[in-house]
Amino acid sequence: MKIGGLSIILILGICNFILLVFQLGTGLRLIKVSFGIHKKTGIILFVCAFLHGILAFFAR
């Protein structure tokens, strides 16, 4: 499965990395955001990581 020549699994992996760095930054108070934003991005990270894992499992 590809979008514009890039694997969907790769795109989701890059999104996971960016979301993880953001979550660490907000959790350690390096990036100042409200708790609501931190919570919502955590949920998005979970869903993105879940889809990434499921697609990678079925792709092999």
Protein Blocks (a to p, Z undefined) as FASTA:
>chain_A
ZZehiafklmmmmmmmmmmmmmmmmmnomaccdfklmmmmmmmmmmmmmmmmmmmmmmZZ
